[in-house]
Amino acid sequence: MITGRPVIGISCYSQDARWGTVWDMPAALLPWSYVDAVAATGAVPVLLPPVADAGAAVPRLDGLVLAGGGDISPARYGAPAIAHTTGVQDRRDTAEAGLLAAALRLGVPVLGVCRGMQLLAVARGGTLHQHLPDVVGHAGHCPTPGAFGRHPVTVAAGSRLAVVLSRTELSVPTYHHQAVAAPGRDVTATAWHPDGTVEALEYTDRADVIGVQWHPEMGEDPSLFAWLTERASTRAVGAATVEAGAE
């Protein structure tokens, strides 16, 4: 009988951090809410720092979360950077692109959160709005520095996301100043803010890839992480069965 819990990797930041009373140095960093959200579903969370060849870890994972964070380099979608584009880390872009490519190659289910959703689009040739207030005329997607806001989202009926959430109207925790402009090849938008901003997407050629622009790890609804763990569990059982049959 297979009793192991699925292992879900979460991409994390490379960031200067302070802790204790004396320590101030570069760290691998991730908001604890991601860890709690994954662990609460019964999966084992594993942090994936932005190092070269990070994708080599994916064969040992059953699921992958591409977490939020700083802006993706506009060079990756063929645009010059503007003054509002900040927090770009080329090594994180490279590491997460490798994680995603390996996950797609191996059939590992993926949940993209905020920046992670944007990466799902950019990886398929999509583009981003570099500063959303310039497009929609308001700051409602990131109303207060350092604090999550909330806004309504409408999900496409019949989409994979609507099935996962069991509804098409919801209020979500939000903190982003960029957004998907063009989704890319074999990618479709599946949720929107009332101002037209894309709030979720799915790969049309993959059953196990969903991205959301909001931050489900900061909300009360565990549906997206439960979906990822369920898909990761299915993959883990299948892989273990194949391995056992080969012995």
LINJO-V763444 format. One record per pair of residues at least 6 apart in sequence whose C-alpha atoms are under 8 Angstrom apart, sorted by sequence separation. I is the first residue (numbers start at 0). J is the second residue. D is the distance in Angstrom with one decimal. If there is no record, write none. Layout:
# LINJO-V763444
I/J/D ; I/J/D
This chain:
# LINJO-V763444
17/23/4.3 ; 37/43/7.1 ; 38/44/6.2 ; 47/53/7.3 ; 73/79/6.0 ; 74/80/7.6 ; 102/108/7.0 ; 110/116/7.8 ; 111/117/7.8 ; 120/126/7.0 ; 121/127/7.7 ; 128/134/7.6 ; 132/138/5.4 ; 141/147/7.1 ; 142/148/6.1 ; 154/160/7.2 ; 155/161/6.6 ; 161/167/5.7 ; 182/188/6.8 ; 191/197/4.7 ; 192/198/6.4 ; 202/208/5.8 ; 215/221/7.3 ; 16/23/5.7 ; 17/24/6.7 ; 37/44/6.0 ; 73/80/5.7 ; 102/109/7.3 ; 111/118/7.7 ; 131/138/7.8 ; 141/148/6.5 ; 154/161/6.1 ; 190/197/6.1 ; 191/198/4.8 ; 201/208/5.9 ; 202/209/7.0 ; 15/23/7.0 ; 16/24/5.7 ; 72/80/7.6 ; 111/119/7.0 ; 140/148/7.1 ; 189/197/7.7 ; 190/198/5.0 ; 191/199/7.0 ; 201/209/4.8 ; 215/223/7.3 ; 15/24/5.4 ; 16/25/6.0 ; 139/148/7.6 ; 140/149/7.8 ; 188/197/6.3 ; 189/198/7.4 ; 190/199/4.8 ; 200/209/6.0 ; 201/210/6.3 ; 15/25/4.1 ; 16/26/6.0 ; 34/44/6.0 ; 99/109/7.8 ; 117/127/7.3 ; 140/150/7.5 ; 188/198/7.6 ; 189/199/5.3 ; 190/200/7.0 ; 199/209/7.5 ; 200/210/5.2 ; 14/25/5.5 ; 15/26/5.8 ; 139/150/7.6 ; 156/167/6.3 ; 188/199/5.8 ; 189/200/5.1 ; 199/210/5.4 ; 200/211/6.6 ; 13/25/6.9 ; 14/26/5.4 ; 16/28/7.9 ; 154/166/7.7 ; 155/167/6.6 ; 188/200/4.2 ; 189/201/6.9 ; 199/211/4.2 ; 13/26/5.9 ; 14/27/6.4 ; 154/167/4.5 ; 187/200/5.4 ; 188/201/6.6 ; 198/211/5.7 ; 199/212/5.8 ; 12/26/8.0 ; 13/27/4.9 ; 14/28/6.4 ; 70/84/6.4 ; 153/167/5.6 ; 154/168/6.3 ; 186/200/6.7 ; 187/201/5.5 ; 198/212/4.8 ; 12/27/5.6 ; 13/28/6.2 ; 70/85/5.8 ; 72/87/5.7 ; 152/167/8.0 ; 153/168/4.9 ; 186/201/5.7 ; 187/202/6.4 ; 197/212/7.6 ; 198/213/6.9 ; 11/27/6.5 ; 12/28/4.9 ; 69/85/6.6 ; 70/86/5.6 ; 71/87/5.7 ; 72/88/7.4 ; 152/168/6.0 ; 153/169/6.7 ; 186/202/4.5 ; 187/203/6.6 ; 11/28/5.7 ; 12/29/6.1 ; 29/46/8.0 ; 69/86/4.4 ; 70/87/5.1 ; 71/88/7.4 ; 72/89/6.9 ; 151/168/7.3 ; 152/169/5.5 ; 179/196/7.7 ; 180/197/7.7 ; 185/202/5.8 ; 186/203/5.6 ; 11/29/5.2 ; 68/86/7.9 ; 69/87/5.8 ; 70/88/7.9 ; 151/169/5.7 ; 152/170/6.1 ; 178/196/7.0 ; 179/197/6.2 ; 182/200/7.6 ; 185/203/5.2 ; 69/88/7.6 ; 151/170/4.3 ; 152/171/7.0 ; 178/197/6.8 ; 185/204/6.2 ; 72/92/7.4 ; 99/119/8.0 ; 150/170/5.4 ; 151/171/6.3 ; 178/198/8.0 ; 27/48/5.9 ; 71/92/6.4 ; 149/170/6.4 ; 150/171/5.7 ; 96/118/7.6 ; 149/171/5.3 ; 150/172/7.0 ; 149/172/4.6 ; 150/173/7.1 ; 207/230/7.3 ; 9/33/7.8 ; 148/172/5.7 ; 149/173/5.5 ; 147/172/6.0 ; 148/173/5.1 ; 96/122/7.0 ; 147/173/5.4 ; 148/174/6.5 ; 147/174/5.4 ; 146/174/7.5 ; 160/189/7.2 ; 7/37/7.5 ; 65/95/7.3 ; 158/189/6.5 ; 141/173/6.5 ; 142/174/7.7 ; 140/173/5.9 ; 141/174/4.6 ; 140/174/5.8 ; 141/175/5.3 ; 155/189/5.1 ; 178/212/7.5 ; 7/42/6.5 ; 9/44/6.9 ; 11/46/6.3 ; 13/48/6.9 ; 140/175/5.8 ; 141/176/6.2 ; 154/189/5.8 ; 155/190/5.8 ; 5/41/7.8 ; 6/42/5.8 ; 7/43/6.0 ; 8/44/5.8 ; 9/45/6.1 ; 10/46/6.0 ; 11/47/5.8 ; 12/48/6.5 ; 13/49/6.6 ; 140/176/6.6 ; 154/190/4.1 ; 4/41/6.8 ; 5/42/5.1 ; 6/43/4.8 ; 7/44/5.0 ; 8/45/4.7 ; 9/46/5.0 ; 10/47/4.6 ; 11/48/5.2 ; 12/49/6.8 ; 153/190/5.4 ; 154/191/6.6 ; 175/212/7.8 ; 4/42/5.6 ; 5/43/6.2 ; 6/44/6.1 ; 7/45/6.1 ; 8/46/5.7 ; 9/47/5.7 ; 10/48/6.1 ; 11/49/6.8 ; 138/176/7.9 ; 152/190/6.5 ; 153/191/5.4 ; 175/213/8.0 ; 4/43/6.6 ; 6/45/7.0 ; 8/47/6.2 ; 10/49/7.2 ; 51/90/7.4 ; 63/102/7.5 ; 152/191/5.5 ; 153/192/6.5 ; 173/212/7.7 ; 174/213/7.0 ; 50/90/6.9 ; 54/94/7.1 ; 152/192/4.8 ; 153/193/7.6 ; 173/213/4.9 ; 174/214/7.5 ; 49/90/6.2 ; 50/91/7.4 ; 53/94/5.5 ; 54/95/7.8 ; 57/98/6.6 ; 151/192/6.3 ; 152/193/7.0 ; 160/201/8.0 ; 172/213/5.8 ; 173/214/6.0 ; 49/91/4.8 ; 51/93/7.6 ; 52/94/6.6 ; 53/95/7.5 ; 56/98/8.0 ; 150/192/7.6 ; 151/193/7.2 ; 159/201/7.7 ; 171/213/6.3 ; 172/214/5.5 ; 51/94/6.0 ; 54/97/4.9 ; 55/98/7.9 ; 58/101/7.9 ; 71/114/7.4 ; 171/214/7.3 ; 172/215/6.9 ; 49/93/7.9 ; 50/94/5.9 ; 53/97/6.5 ; 54/98/4.2 ; 57/101/6.3 ; 63/107/7.0 ; 65/109/7.4 ; 70/114/7.0 ; 132/176/7.1 ; 171/215/7.3 ; 49/94/5.1 ; 52/97/6.9 ; 53/98/6.1 ; 54/99/7.5 ; 57/102/6.3 ; 62/107/5.4 ; 63/108/6.3 ; 64/109/5.9 ; 65/110/6.3 ; 66/111/6.4 ; 67/112/5.5 ; 68/113/7.7 ; 69/114/7.2 ; 76/121/6.2 ; 84/129/6.2 ; 131/176/5.3 ; 172/217/6.4 ; 49/95/7.1 ; 54/100/7.5 ; 55/101/7.7 ; 61/107/5.9 ; 62/108/5.0 ; 63/109/4.8 ; 64/110/4.9 ; 65/111/4.7 ; 66/112/5.2 ; 67/113/5.0 ; 68/114/5.9 ; 75/121/7.1 ; 83/129/7.2 ; 84/130/7.3 ; 130/176/5.4 ; 131/177/5.2 ; 152/198/7.2 ; 172/218/6.2 ; 54/101/5.6 ; 58/105/7.2 ; 60/107/7.5 ; 61/108/7.3 ; 62/109/6.1 ; 63/110/6.4 ; 64/111/5.8 ; 65/112/6.1 ; 66/113/7.0 ; 67/114/4.5 ; 71/118/7.5 ; 83/130/6.3 ; 129/176/7.4 ; 130/177/5.1 ; 131/178/6.5 ; 171/218/7.1 ; 54/102/7.9 ; 64/112/7.4 ; 66/114/6.6 ; 67/115/5.7 ; 76/124/6.7 ; 81/129/7.3 ; 129/177/5.1 ; 130/178/7.8 ; 8/57/8.0 ; 65/114/7.7 ; 66/115/5.3 ; 76/125/6.8 ; 80/129/7.9 ; 128/177/5.5 ; 129/178/7.2 ; 160/209/7.4 ; 57/107/7.9 ; 65/115/4.5 ; 76/126/5.5 ; 127/177/6.8 ; 128/178/5.3 ; 64/115/7.8 ; 65/116/7.6 ; 76/127/7.7 ; 127/178/5.5 ; 128/179/6.1 ; 8/60/6.4 ; 127/179/4.4 ; 128/180/5.5 ; 6/59/7.9 ; 7/60/5.8 ; 8/61/8.0 ; 10/63/7.9 ; 126/179/6.1 ; 127/180/4.7 ; 6/60/5.4 ; 7/61/5.7 ; 8/62/6.3 ; 9/63/6.0 ; 10/64/6.4 ; 125/179/7.5 ; 126/180/5.4 ; 127/181/6.8 ; 5/60/7.7 ; 6/61/5.3 ; 7/62/4.5 ; 8/63/4.8 ; 9/64/4.7 ; 10/65/5.4 ; 11/66/6.7 ; 125/180/7.3 ; 126/181/5.1 ; 5/61/5.7 ; 6/62/6.5 ; 7/63/5.4 ; 8/64/6.1 ; 9/65/6.1 ; 10/66/5.7 ; 12/68/7.2 ; 125/181/5.0 ; 126/182/6.8 ; 5/62/7.6 ; 7/64/7.2 ; 9/66/6.5 ; 125/182/4.7 ; 126/183/7.4 ; 124/182/7.7 ; 125/183/3.8 ; 164/222/5.8 ; 120/179/7.1 ; 123/182/7.7 ; 124/183/4.8 ; 125/184/7.3 ; 135/194/6.6 ; 163/222/6.3 ; 164/223/7.2 ; 123/183/4.9 ; 124/184/6.4 ; 163/223/6.7 ; 117/178/6.9 ; 120/181/7.6 ; 121/182/7.6 ; 122/183/7.9 ; 123/184/5.3 ; 113/175/7.1 ; 117/179/6.0 ; 120/182/5.0 ; 121/183/6.9 ; 123/185/7.6 ; 120/183/5.5 ; 123/186/7.5 ; 163/226/6.6 ; 120/186/7.1 ; 13/91/7.7 ; 12/91/7.4 ; 116/199/7.4 ; 116/200/7.4 ; 10/95/7.1 ; 119/210/7.1 ; 116/209/7.7 ; 117/210/7.9 ; 116/210/4.3 ; 115/210/7.0 ; 116/211/5.6 ; 117/212/7.7 ; 116/212/6.1 ; 111/208/7.9 ; 113/210/7.6 ; 109/207/6.2 ; 110/208/6.1 ; 111/209/6.3 ; 112/210/5.9 ; 113/211/6.0 ; 114/212/7.4 ; 108/207/4.7 ; 109/208/4.8 ; 110/209/5.2 ; 111/210/4.2 ; 112/211/5.3 ; 113/212/4.1 ; 107/207/7.6 ; 108/208/5.9 ; 109/209/6.5 ; 110/210/5.6 ; 111/211/6.2 ; 112/212/5.9 ; 113/213/5.6 ; 106/207/7.9 ; 110/211/7.9 ; 112/213/6.7 ; 113/214/6.6 ; 112/214/6.2 ; 112/215/7.7 ; 70/177/7.8 ; 110/223/7.8 ; 110/224/8.0 ; 110/227/6.8 ; 109/227/7.2 ; 108/227/6.6 ; 108/230/6.5 ; 108/231/6.4 ; 107/231/7.2 ; 107/234/7.4 ; 62/227/6.7 ; 62/228/7.1 ; 62/230/7.7 ; 62/231/5.0 ; 61/231/4.7 ; 61/232/7.0 ; 61/234/6.4 ; 61/235/5.8 ; 36/216/5.7 ; 35/216/8.0 ; 40/221/7.8 ; 33/216/5.5 ; 32/216/5.6 ; 40/224/6.8 ; 32/217/6.5 ; 36/221/7.0 ; 40/225/5.5 ; 42/228/6.2 ; 37/224/6.1 ; 41/228/7.5 ; 36/224/6.6 ; 37/225/7.9 ; 40/228/6.5 ; 37/228/7.7 ; 7/228/7.7 ; 5/228/6.9 ; 7/231/7.6 ; 6/231/7.7 ; 5/231/6.0 ; 5/232/5.4 ; 4/232/7.3 ; 5/235/6.3 ; 1/236/6.9 ; 1/239/7.6
